[in-house]
Amino acid sequence: MQDLGRQFDVVVIGAGVSGCAVARELARTTASVCVLERGDDVCCGTSKANSAIVHAGYDAMPGSLMARLNVEGNALMYELAKKLQFTIKSIGSLVVCTSERDMDGLRELFARGVANGVPNLEIVDRDTLRSMEPNISVNAVGALWAPTAGIVDPFGLNVALAENAAKNGVRFAFDAPVTAMERRPEGGFALETPQGRFLARCVVNAAGVYADQIHNMVCEDKLEIVPRRGQYMLLDTTAGSHVRHVVFALPSAMGKGVLVSPTIHGNLIVGPTAEDIQDKEGTDTTAAGLAEVTEKCGITVADVPLREVITSFSGLRAHRAEHEFLIGENPSAPGFVDCSAIESPGLTASPAIGRMVAGIVCDILGLGERAAGEFVETRQGIPNMNDLTYDEWGRLCEENPLYGRVICRCCHVTEAQIVDAIHRPCGARSLDGVKRRAGACMGRCQAGFCTPKIMEILSRELPGVSMETVTKAGPGSEFVFGHVKDAIAKEGCTHE
Ligand SMILES: Cc1cc2nc3c(=O)[nH]c(=O)nc-3n(C[C@H](O)[C@H](O)[C@H](O)COP(=O)(O)OP(=O)(O)OC[C@H]3O[C@@H](n4cnc5c(N)ncnc54)[C@H](O)[C@@H]3O)c2cc1C
């Protein structure tokens, strides 16, 4: 099919990790592909607010899609990180048992992991556990050790997938929520957005917590996605080494429980809760939720330095009653492919999800691969000053003096990195966009010092963007509402 601008072989709805992983895989084929995203950027939904653990894969039920894609995704993720240059660390995870009574539960988890094909699992005793994790609770009696688990930069993963997809010809439309969709009599779909109508032969539904609304527009069976909120506290980098591995409690029916883990940016994360709510935008934190996190993190880890909390946040799992990914073409709507109910471990599974969904689309449309060498497999990441020696940093400054202007003092992010983040394919257009790509604003001051400087850079680098129209995260989140002098003049005040 000829690409007529708004007419595509495939439209992917949603630019989270799932949609971007699918889009990147489809970019290997001859299909014309467009991603429609309701937010102003990639990584606006659940992909930006989660534990960011690369799960080993012992948690999901053997035989489930979740289990298979988790283990496959884990294996693919480390290789993908090298190709696309996002940050990942293989630090391993421990599921800690704090009572002899519960050791059977731990052994069950071990058996499940073995059935799922998770390599190198081991049950470690109290002494081994203590030597691995000195701050473990005194009540800990043993743990399930999974060396293939890790931590990842979730923004970096999502942005890298999108950038590489765009580099390979995928189009992205932001601020483009799909508000209606219908099947066309001649086949395919017509999708309505505030940016006009898009036509597609095939649609991939990767709309996160909104996937039920999209599904129910064209499918006869009805889908219900319940937002299951998880609240977190993030601690300063001074607390980042309180644990060395991802430390979980034994999982329950509501999920994997409260974890304590280092993050890829050197902080310590504690959480999440698991609360079913109605509001698909309900990402607020509550006193009760944070109190629960405070209490539960102490079950597995001693003396968590909670005075070091620098921020709190929450994310929404796209939960459905079956607690299973929903992936496949819907029989009542040929060409409509769900990539829905991608709750945890969706981040880990994303490379495998991308392959699986793209495979389904290829079968539906009879797509072939692009000619050899046409698909660019790799991506150059934005250099991170924290990974460089002073000499290496100095050499960068000689090439580009903007590497010598530190804008974010907490995280050592320079003007050169911010400018780079803005001018890449699918580049940053807001403060949060800069944060997710260049790693600014993530430190102790939580953007208190660097916000005005980043606003200046955004308004200088982006055509048509002034200080008044720079946003934190898209329309409605502007920082500046006018000039103080104008307000004074209007009010008739005088300065004394
Ligand atoms: C508390 C919590 C902890 C988690 N921890 C982990 C973990 O440690 N490891 C792990 O592997 N997984 C984890 N997950 C799961 C993981 O974060 C998700 O599975 C994954 O991010 C889902 O990605 P997605 O692309 O499917 O959805 P999203 O990231 O939500 O993307 C969906 C996108 O669709 C867009 N959209 C919605 N409606 C429309 C519309 N009408 N038109 C256009 N666009 C639309 C949204 O704006 C959004 O950008 C966790 C999740 C939560 C909530």
The ligand as a Gaussian input file, in Angstrom:
#p B3LYP/6-31G(d) Opt

LIG

0 1
 C        3.470000      -0.180000      39.992000
 C        4.033000      -0.873000      38.783000
 C        5.224000      -1.578000      38.861000
 C        5.732000      -2.235000      37.742000
 N        6.958000      -2.808000      37.813000
 C        7.464000      -3.448000      36.733000
 C        8.762000      -4.012000      36.787000
 O        9.492000      -3.846000      37.731000
 N        9.175000      -4.722000      35.713000
 C        8.400000      -4.928000      34.632000
 O        8.809000      -5.639000      33.741000
 N        7.184000      -4.346000      34.524000
 C        6.717000      -3.599000      35.549000
 N        5.501000      -2.992000      35.474000
 C        4.716000      -3.140000      34.256000
 C        5.187000      -2.225000      33.142000
 O        5.450000      -0.926000      33.621000
 C        4.098000      -2.189000      32.075000
 O        3.767000      -3.509000      31.741000
 C        4.509000      -1.474000      30.824000
 O        5.081000      -0.226000      31.106000
 C        3.293000      -1.307000      29.927000
 O        3.664000      -0.589000      28.794000
 P        2.584000      -0.233000      27.712000
 O        3.311000       0.362000      26.586000
 O        1.748000      -1.435000      27.445000
 O        1.618000       0.810000      28.424000
 P        1.882000       2.365000      28.680000
 O        3.264000       2.644000      29.034000
 O        0.822000       2.801000      29.636000
 O        1.624000       3.011000      27.269000
 C        0.337000       3.175000      26.741000
 C        0.328000       4.442000      25.952000
 O       -0.903000       4.561000      25.245000
 C       -1.272000       5.902000      25.229000
 N       -2.707000       5.987000      24.964000
 C       -3.720000       5.661000      25.793000
 N       -4.901000       5.879000      25.198000
 C       -4.638000       6.347000      23.970000
 C       -5.456000       6.766000      22.893000
 N       -6.792000       6.752000      22.963000
 N       -4.857000       7.206000      21.761000
 C       -3.498000       7.263000      21.661000
 N       -2.681000       6.880000      22.679000
 C       -3.244000       6.414000      23.807000
 C       -0.879000       6.399000      26.602000
 O       -0.756000       7.815000      26.652000
 C        0.437000       5.684000      26.830000
 O        1.539000       6.456000      26.425000
 C        4.999000      -2.262000      36.543000
 C        3.816000      -1.525000      36.458000
 C        3.359000      -0.804000      37.554000
 C        2.149000       0.049000      37.428000

